[in-house]
């Protein structure tokens, strides 16, 4: 009988530490090479406890004690109550209206946003947005204690809100019960959507060369000597109970010119218009938030070099190119396209006019219609990323949980009926926590992350059934899975992340293969 070598541990971890250890397996047994398609669906802004804190068998809210969730004030003292939800709990123009005055004197503890005896604000109601920024996230995590989420928030006590979800309320919850839910999965980078999308595709942080001499000079953050906290302004309220914190400068750039908070793509569709009289396919480089084209190596480069087909399907990408007025719409507007959620649109080798762009940056269609066509026809590339349009991505502040969750569950239904399903692995996760508290502190890694814990589902004929996977993962684990499956070189950010984790007494990140069982 023919034999072939099958690595017993994630290949990326072996490469990172110069090790090699493989065993043999009968070639007539399924293994990772049986996976022909990897599909990544990337939703928005939810911590694990916010949506899955009550999931059976998971490390959830049942493990939170009266003292482990207590939030501290900015001076380190215990808050008597949670701060009011500044500006109210629900988004502007949304009913039911939950005003700021209705949120005073909340107990210093997690609370259910949808509790009928409380705010009774359902999964279909859009709540207000919360801070989810690079330095603020680290200040909230407070070295892993997660006890200053309320202190360094602009949303007061809302950071401690979660939903009492179950399979009847949340379609993806039911799917998670059938397949694998990862309960030890962290966002790849501290902060917000912009940076975490970059870490999804390149495990790297964008750069703005010579930013101090650029239009973005005023966006260089004022950071303390510890490198992880912002300098507090002299007129900042001393207590979280009396107001939102103020900083000397919480900008989009680090003092050494890395882009860590929302910057706009240099190419259309972008939140910044073309320069007057300039190239209509570009964003105006004179605007402070336009990021120069990036040249780091990304996963698309590695896939191209290996001859592996891939695509990024942006929900309503075509609509945004045709009509820029659909970009950054108002609350609950459709499609509310988010340009900073399109990470490949920042890279020079995918610039407008290139064959690379035409082949790989595809229109997912409004409501995912074009992506669904490819699913149903069985024409998805070997690696496919899908980003829902704004009103379907679950981001607090401009949309609700229920709409996006139902949309993704519908996509899963199509994928399960696809001609490609039998050899497919689907990963559904969230870009970051959206500012919501989680009780599990992230492992100490490198300068960039990992950040707070987020939900992740692995859905596949090969996924372990009704399984909660406690393996340590982060956003880069998706890149590790792709790298392992297609025998790609290791991106520098993956090796440096694992080295930092180990140097800090932890362990390397998993590559999601523990969620798979090829003996089924």
C-alpha positions as CSV (number, residue, x, y, z in Angstrom):
1,X,0.0,0.0,0.0
2,X,1.3,3.5,-0.9
3,X,2.4,5.7,2.0
4,X,2.9,9.4,2.2
5,X,4.3,11.8,4.8
6,X,1.8,13.7,6.9
7,X,3.1,16.3,9.4
8,X,1.8,15.7,12.9
9,X,2.0,19.3,14.0
10,X,1.2,22.6,12.1
11,X,3.8,23.2,9.4
12,X,4.0,26.9,10.1
13,X,5.1,26.2,13.7
14,X,7.7,23.7,12.5
15,X,9.1,26.2,10.0
16,X,9.1,29.0,12.5
17,X,11.3,27.1,14.9
18,X,13.4,25.2,12.4
19,X,11.9,21.8,13.3
20,X,10.7,18.9,11.2
21,X,8.7,15.9,12.4
22,X,6.4,13.9,10.2
23,X,4.9,10.5,10.2
24,X,3.4,8.3,7.6
25,X,-0.3,7.7,6.8
26,X,-2.1,5.4,4.4
27,X,-2.8,7.3,1.2
28,X,-6.3,6.0,1.0
29,X,-7.3,7.9,4.1
30,X,-8.5,11.5,3.9
31,X,-6.1,14.1,5.2
32,X,-5.6,17.8,4.9
33,X,-4.8,17.4,1.2
34,X,-8.4,16.3,0.8
35,X,-9.5,20.0,1.4
36,X,-9.9,21.6,-2.0
37,X,-11.6,24.8,-1.0
38,X,-11.1,27.1,2.0
39,X,-13.7,29.8,2.4
40,X,-13.3,32.7,4.9
41,X,-16.4,34.8,5.9
42,X,-15.4,37.8,7.9
43,X,-18.0,39.6,10.1
44,X,-17.6,42.5,12.4
45,X,-17.0,43.7,15.9
46,X,-18.2,41.1,18.5
47,X,-16.4,39.6,21.4
48,X,-16.8,35.9,22.2
49,X,-18.8,36.7,25.5
50,X,-20.9,39.2,23.7
51,X,-22.5,36.5,21.4
52,X,-21.5,33.1,22.7
53,X,-21.0,33.6,26.5
54,X,-23.8,31.1,27.2
55,X,-22.7,28.4,24.7
56,X,-22.6,24.9,26.3
57,X,-19.2,23.6,26.9
58,X,-17.4,26.8,26.0
59,X,-15.3,29.0,28.3
60,X,-18.1,31.5,28.8
61,X,-19.9,33.7,31.3
62,X,-20.5,30.7,33.6
63,X,-16.8,30.9,34.4
64,X,-17.0,34.6,35.4
65,X,-16.9,35.2,39.2
66,X,-18.2,38.3,41.0
67,X,-14.7,39.6,41.3
68,X,-13.2,38.6,37.9
69,X,-15.5,40.9,36.0
70,X,-15.2,43.9,38.2
71,X,-14.2,47.0,36.3
72,X,-11.6,49.5,37.7
73,X,-11.6,53.3,37.4
74,X,-8.8,55.1,35.6
75,X,-6.8,55.4,38.9
76,X,-7.1,51.7,39.6
77,X,-9.8,51.9,42.2
78,X,-12.9,49.8,41.9
79,X,-15.9,51.5,40.2
80,X,-18.9,51.7,42.5
81,X,-21.1,51.2,39.4
82,X,-20.6,51.1,35.7
83,X,-20.5,54.4,34.0
84,X,-23.6,55.6,32.2
85,X,-23.8,54.6,28.5
86,X,-22.7,57.9,27.2
87,X,-25.1,59.1,24.5
88,X,-27.6,56.2,25.2
89,X,-27.5,52.6,24.4
90,X,-29.3,52.5,21.1
91,X,-28.0,54.2,17.9
92,X,-29.4,57.5,16.8
93,X,-32.8,57.2,15.2
94,X,-33.3,53.6,16.4
95,X,-36.2,52.3,18.5
96,X,-36.6,51.3,21.2
97,X,-34.8,54.4,22.5
98,X,-32.6,53.7,25.5
99,X,-31.3,57.1,26.7
100,X,-28.2,57.8,28.7
101,X,-30.3,58.6,31.7
102,X,-31.9,55.2,31.6
103,X,-28.4,53.6,32.0
104,X,-27.1,55.2,35.2
105,X,-26.1,53.2,38.2
106,X,-25.7,49.8,36.4
107,X,-24.1,47.2,38.7
108,X,-20.4,46.8,38.1
109,X,-20.8,43.5,36.3
110,X,-21.7,42.0,32.9
111,X,-25.3,42.5,31.8
112,X,-27.6,41.2,29.1
113,X,-28.6,43.9,26.6
114,X,-31.6,41.9,25.6
115,X,-32.9,41.0,29.1
116,X,-36.7,41.7,29.1
117,X,-36.4,42.9,32.7
118,X,-33.6,45.3,31.6
119,X,-33.1,47.2,28.4
120,X,-35.0,44.6,26.3
121,X,-32.9,45.6,23.3
122,X,-33.0,42.6,20.9
123,X,-30.5,41.3,18.5
124,X,-32.3,43.1,15.7
125,X,-31.8,46.5,17.4
126,X,-28.8,48.6,16.5
127,X,-26.9,49.7,19.5
128,X,-24.4,52.6,19.6
129,X,-20.8,52.2,18.5
130,X,-17.9,51.7,21.0
131,X,-14.2,52.6,21.0
132,X,-12.2,49.8,19.2
133,X,-8.9,51.4,18.6
134,X,-5.3,50.2,18.9
135,X,-4.0,51.9,22.0
136,X,-7.4,52.0,23.8
137,X,-7.8,48.3,23.3
138,X,-4.5,47.6,25.1
139,X,-5.4,50.0,27.9
140,X,-8.7,48.2,28.4
141,X,-7.0,44.8,28.4
142,X,-4.7,46.1,31.1
143,X,-2.0,43.5,30.8
144,X,-4.5,40.7,30.4
145,X,-6.8,41.5,33.4
146,X,-9.5,43.0,31.1
147,X,-10.5,45.2,34.0
148,X,-10.4,48.7,32.4
149,X,-12.8,48.3,29.5
150,X,-15.2,50.8,31.1
151,X,-12.4,53.1,32.1
152,X,-11.0,53.7,28.6
153,X,-14.2,53.6,26.6
154,X,-16.4,56.3,25.0
155,X,-19.5,54.2,25.5
156,X,-19.4,53.8,29.3
157,X,-21.0,50.7,30.7
158,X,-22.1,49.3,27.3
159,X,-18.7,47.5,27.1
160,X,-20.0,45.0,29.6
161,X,-23.2,44.2,27.5
162,X,-23.8,40.8,26.0
163,X,-26.7,38.9,24.5
164,X,-28.5,35.8,25.9
165,X,-28.2,33.9,22.7
166,X,-29.3,30.4,21.8
167,X,-30.1,28.3,18.7
168,X,-33.6,29.8,18.5
169,X,-32.3,33.4,18.5
170,X,-29.1,33.2,16.5
171,X,-28.9,31.0,13.4
172,X,-25.1,30.7,13.5
173,X,-25.4,29.5,17.1
174,X,-27.3,26.5,15.8
175,X,-24.7,25.9,13.1
176,X,-22.0,26.2,15.8
177,X,-23.7,23.4,17.8
178,X,-23.5,21.2,14.7
179,X,-19.9,21.8,13.8
180,X,-16.9,23.4,15.7
181,X,-16.9,26.5,17.8
182,X,-13.4,27.8,18.8
183,X,-13.6,29.5,22.2
184,X,-9.9,30.4,22.5
185,X,-9.6,32.5,19.3
186,X,-8.3,36.1,19.5
187,X,-8.3,39.0,17.1
188,X,-4.9,39.1,15.3
189,X,-4.1,42.7,16.2
190,X,-5.2,45.2,18.9
191,X,-7.8,47.7,18.0
192,X,-10.1,48.0,15.0
193,X,-11.3,46.7,11.7
194,X,-8.7,48.4,9.5
195,X,-5.7,46.8,11.2
196,X,-7.3,43.4,11.7
197,X,-8.2,43.1,8.0
198,X,-4.5,43.7,7.2
199,X,-3.5,41.0,9.6
200,X,-6.0,38.7,8.0
201,X,-4.3,39.0,4.6
202,X,-0.6,39.6,5.4
203,X,0.0,39.3,9.2
204,X,1.5,42.7,8.9
205,X,0.9,46.3,10.0
206,X,0.8,49.0,7.2
207,X,3.4,51.7,7.1
208,X,3.3,55.4,6.2
209,X,6.9,56.4,5.3
210,X,8.0,59.8,6.5
211,X,4.6,60.5,8.0
212,X,5.9,63.4,10.0
213,X,6.6,65.2,6.7
214,X,3.3,64.2,5.1
215,X,-0.4,65.3,5.2
216,X,-0.8,62.8,8.0
217,X,1.7,64.4,10.3
218,X,-1.1,65.5,12.7
219,X,-2.2,61.9,13.1
220,X,0.8,60.6,14.9
221,X,-0.3,59.4,18.3
222,X,1.0,60.7,21.6
223,X,2.1,57.6,23.4
224,X,3.7,57.0,26.9
225,X,7.1,55.5,27.3
226,X,5.5,52.0,27.8
227,X,4.6,52.0,24.1
228,X,1.1,50.7,24.8
229,X,-0.8,53.6,26.4
230,X,-1.9,57.0,25.2
231,X,-0.9,60.2,27.0
232,X,-4.0,61.5,28.8
233,X,-4.9,65.1,28.3
234,X,-4.8,67.5,31.3
235,X,-8.5,68.2,31.0
236,X,-9.6,64.5,30.8
237,X,-12.2,63.5,33.4
238,X,-10.4,61.8,36.3
239,X,-13.1,59.2,36.7
240,X,-14.9,57.0,34.1
241,X,-18.1,57.9,36.0
242,X,-17.8,61.6,35.1
243,X,-17.0,61.5,31.4
244,X,-15.3,60.1,28.3
245,X,-11.5,60.0,28.5
246,X,-9.5,62.6,26.5
247,X,-6.1,62.0,25.1
248,X,-3.3,64.3,23.9
249,X,-3.6,62.7,20.5
250,X,-5.2,59.3,19.7
251,X,-4.2,59.2,16.0
252,X,-4.1,56.8,13.2
253,X,-0.3,56.3,13.3
254,X,2.3,55.2,15.8
255,X,5.2,57.5,16.7
256,X,7.3,55.4,14.2
257,X,4.7,55.7,11.4
258,X,2.9,52.4,11.4
259,X,-0.8,52.8,10.5
260,X,-2.9,51.3,13.3
261,X,-6.3,53.0,13.1
262,X,-8.6,53.6,10.1
263,X,-6.8,54.8,7.1
264,X,-8.3,54.9,3.6
265,X,-7.3,52.8,0.6
266,X,-5.1,54.6,-2.0
267,X,-7.4,53.2,-4.7
268,X,-11.1,53.5,-5.4
269,X,-13.4,52.6,-3.9
270,X,-12.1,54.7,-1.1
271,X,-13.6,56.9,1.6
272,X,-11.5,59.7,0.0
273,X,-12.4,61.1,-3.4
274,X,-9.9,61.4,-6.2
275,X,-7.8,64.6,-6.4
276,X,-9.4,67.3,-8.4
277,X,-8.4,66.8,-12.0
278,X,-6.5,63.7,-11.0
279,X,-6.8,60.0,-11.8
280,X,-10.3,58.9,-11.1
281,X,-9.2,55.4,-9.9
282,X,-7.1,56.9,-7.1
283,X,-7.8,58.5,-3.7
284,X,-6.4,62.0,-3.1
285,X,-2.9,61.4,-1.6
286,X,-3.1,64.9,-0.1
287,X,-5.8,63.9,2.3
288,X,-4.4,62.9,5.7
289,X,-6.2,59.6,5.9
290,X,-5.1,58.3,2.5
291,X,-2.6,55.6,3.1
292,X,0.2,55.2,0.5
293,X,0.2,52.0,-1.5
294,X,1.6,49.0,0.5
295,X,4.3,46.7,-0.7
296,X,4.5,44.0,2.0
297,X,4.1,40.4,0.9
298,X,0.5,39.1,1.4
299,X,-1.2,35.8,1.2
300,X,-2.4,36.5,-2.3
301,X,1.2,36.8,-3.5
302,X,2.1,33.4,-2.0
303,X,-1.0,31.8,-3.6
304,X,-0.2,33.3,-6.9
305,X,3.4,32.0,-6.8
306,X,2.1,28.5,-6.0
307,X,-0.5,28.6,-8.7
308,X,-3.4,28.4,-6.2
309,X,-6.6,30.2,-7.3
310,X,-8.0,32.8,-4.9
311,X,-10.3,35.8,-4.7
312,X,-11.6,38.4,-2.3
313,X,-15.4,38.9,-2.7
314,X,-16.4,42.3,-1.4
315,X,-20.1,42.6,-0.7
316,X,-21.4,45.5,-2.9
317,X,-17.9,46.2,-4.3
318,X,-19.4,46.8,-7.7
319,X,-22.1,49.0,-6.3
320,X,-19.4,51.1,-4.5
321,X,-17.4,51.5,-7.7
322,X,-20.4,52.5,-9.7
323,X,-21.9,54.9,-7.1
324,X,-19.6,56.3,-4.3
325,X,-22.7,57.6,-2.4
326,X,-23.3,54.1,-1.1
327,X,-19.9,54.3,0.8
328,X,-20.3,54.9,4.6
329,X,-24.0,55.4,4.7
330,X,-26.2,56.2,7.7
331,X,-27.5,53.8,10.3
332,X,-29.2,50.8,8.8
333,X,-28.7,52.1,5.3
334,X,-28.2,49.6,2.4
335,X,-25.5,48.6,1.4
336,X,-23.4,50.9,3.5
337,X,-20.1,49.8,1.9
338,X,-17.1,50.1,4.2
339,X,-13.9,50.8,2.2
340,X,-11.4,50.1,5.0
341,X,-12.8,46.5,5.1
342,X,-11.2,45.8,1.8
343,X,-7.6,45.0,2.7
344,X,-6.2,44.0,-0.7
345,X,-7.2,47.4,-2.0
346,X,-4.2,48.9,-0.2
347,X,-1.5,46.9,-2.0
348,X,0.4,48.2,-5.0
349,X,0.5,44.9,-6.8
350,X,-3.3,45.0,-6.9
351,X,-3.6,48.5,-8.2
352,X,-6.3,49.5,-10.7
353,X,-5.5,48.4,-14.2
354,X,-3.5,45.4,-13.1
355,X,-4.4,41.9,-14.2
356,X,-3.9,40.8,-10.6
357,X,-6.7,43.1,-9.4
358,X,-9.1,42.0,-12.2
359,X,-8.6,38.4,-11.4
360,X,-8.7,38.5,-7.6
361,X,-10.7,41.5,-6.3
362,X,-14.2,40.5,-7.2
363,X,-17.7,41.9,-6.7
364,X,-19.5,39.8,-4.1
365,X,-22.7,41.6,-5.2
366,X,-25.3,43.4,-3.1
367,X,-26.6,41.0,-0.5
368,X,-23.8,38.6,-1.6
369,X,-25.7,37.8,-4.8
370,X,-22.5,37.4,-6.9
371,X,-20.7,35.3,-4.3
372,X,-23.8,33.1,-4.0
373,X,-23.8,32.6,-7.8
374,X,-20.2,31.3,-7.6
375,X,-21.1,29.1,-4.6
376,X,-24.1,27.6,-6.4
377,X,-22.3,27.1,-9.6
378,X,-19.3,25.4,-7.9
379,X,-16.9,27.9,-9.3
380,X,-15.3,29.2,-6.1
381,X,-11.5,29.5,-6.3
382,X,-9.4,27.3,-4.0
383,X,-9.2,30.1,-1.4
384,X,-12.1,32.6,-1.1
385,X,-12.6,35.5,1.2
386,X,-16.0,37.0,1.6
387,X,-16.7,40.4,3.3
388,X,-20.4,41.2,3.9
389,X,-21.6,44.7,3.0
390,X,-22.0,47.1,5.9
391,X,-25.6,46.5,6.8
392,X,-24.9,42.8,7.0
393,X,-21.7,42.7,8.9
394,X,-23.0,42.9,12.5
395,X,-21.0,46.1,13.4
396,X,-22.5,48.1,16.3
397,X,-23.4,51.7,15.6
398,X,-24.7,51.2,12.1
399,X,-26.3,47.8,11.9
400,X,-27.6,45.0,14.1
401,X,-26.5,41.4,14.9
402,X,-29.6,39.6,13.6
403,X,-29.4,40.8,10.0
404,X,-25.8,39.8,9.5
405,X,-26.1,36.6,11.3
406,X,-29.1,35.5,9.2
407,X,-27.1,36.5,6.0
408,X,-24.1,34.4,7.0
409,X,-26.3,31.4,7.9
410,X,-27.9,31.7,4.5
411,X,-24.5,31.6,2.9
412,X,-23.7,28.5,4.9
413,X,-26.8,26.9,3.5
414,X,-25.7,27.6,0.0
415,X,-22.2,26.4,0.7
416,X,-23.6,23.1,2.1
417,X,-25.5,22.6,-1.2
418,X,-22.5,23.6,-3.4
419,X,-20.9,21.0,-5.7
420,X,-17.7,21.9,-3.9
421,X,-19.0,21.3,-0.4
422,X,-17.6,17.8,0.1
423,X,-14.0,19.1,0.1
424,X,-14.6,22.4,1.7
425,X,-13.6,24.1,5.0
426,X,-15.4,27.3,5.9
427,X,-14.2,29.6,8.7
428,X,-16.6,32.2,10.0
429,X,-15.1,34.8,12.4
430,X,-15.2,38.4,13.4
431,X,-12.5,41.0,12.7
432,X,-12.4,42.3,16.2
433,X,-14.3,42.7,19.5
434,X,-15.9,46.0,18.6
435,X,-15.0,47.3,22.1
436,X,-17.1,44.7,23.9
437,X,-15.5,43.2,27.0
438,X,-14.6,39.5,27.2
439,X,-13.5,37.7,30.3
440,X,-10.5,35.9,28.8
441,X,-7.3,37.9,28.5
442,X,-5.3,37.4,25.3
443,X,-1.9,35.7,25.5
444,X,1.1,38.0,25.5
445,X,2.5,38.2,21.9
446,X,4.2,40.9,20.0
447,X,3.8,44.6,19.6
448,X,0.7,44.3,17.5
449,X,-1.3,41.6,19.2
450,X,-3.2,39.3,19.7
451,X,-6.0,41.4,21.0
452,X,-9.4,40.4,22.6
453,X,-11.2,37.1,22.2
454,X,-13.7,36.7,19.4
455,X,-16.0,34.0,18.1
456,X,-14.8,31.6,15.3
457,X,-16.7,28.7,13.7
458,X,-15.2,26.0,11.6
459,X,-17.9,24.4,9.3
460,X,-17.0,21.5,7.0
461,X,-17.8,17.9,6.3
462,X,-14.4,17.4,8.0
463,X,-15.1,19.6,11.0
464,X,-15.5,17.9,14.3
465,X,-19.2,17.6,15.1
466,X,-20.7,19.4,18.1
467,X,-17.2,20.3,19.3
468,X,-15.8,23.2,21.3
469,X,-12.2,23.7,20.3
470,X,-10.1,25.1,23.2
471,X,-6.9,25.3,21.1
472,X,-5.2,28.7,21.1
473,X,-5.9,30.6,17.8
474,X,-6.0,34.1,16.5
475,X,-6.8,35.7,13.1
476,X,-3.5,34.6,11.7
477,X,-4.5,31.0,12.3
478,X,-6.5,31.4,9.1
479,X,-3.3,32.2,7.2
480,X,-1.6,29.3,8.9
481,X,-4.4,26.9,7.7
482,X,-4.0,28.2,4.2
483,X,-0.2,28.0,4.4
484,X,-0.3,24.5,5.8
485,X,-2.8,23.1,3.3
486,X,-1.1,24.5,0.2
487,X,2.5,24.1,1.4
488,X,3.2,27.9,1.1
489,X,6.2,29.8,2.6
490,X,5.6,31.3,6.0
491,X,4.8,35.0,6.1
492,X,7.2,36.8,8.3
493,X,4.4,38.0,10.6
494,X,3.5,34.4,11.5
495,X,7.0,33.5,12.5
496,X,7.5,36.6,14.5
497,X,4.1,36.2,16.3
498,X,5.0,32.7,17.4
499,X,8.5,33.7,18.5
500,X,7.0,36.4,20.6
501,X,4.4,34.1,22.2
502,X,7.0,31.6,23.1
503,X,9.4,34.2,24.4
504,X,6.7,35.4,26.7
505,X,6.1,32.0,28.1
506,X,3.3,31.0,25.9
507,X,2.9,28.7,22.9
508,X,2.6,29.1,19.2
509,X,-0.7,29.7,17.5
510,X,-2.7,26.8,16.1
511,X,-3.6,26.5,12.5
512,X,-7.2,25.3,13.0
513,X,-6.4,21.7,12.1
514,X,-7.4,20.5,15.6
515,X,-11.0,21.4,14.6
516,X,-10.8,18.9,11.7
517,X,-11.3,15.1,11.8
518,X,-10.5,13.3,8.5
519,X,-11.5,9.9,9.9
520,X,-15.2,10.8,9.6
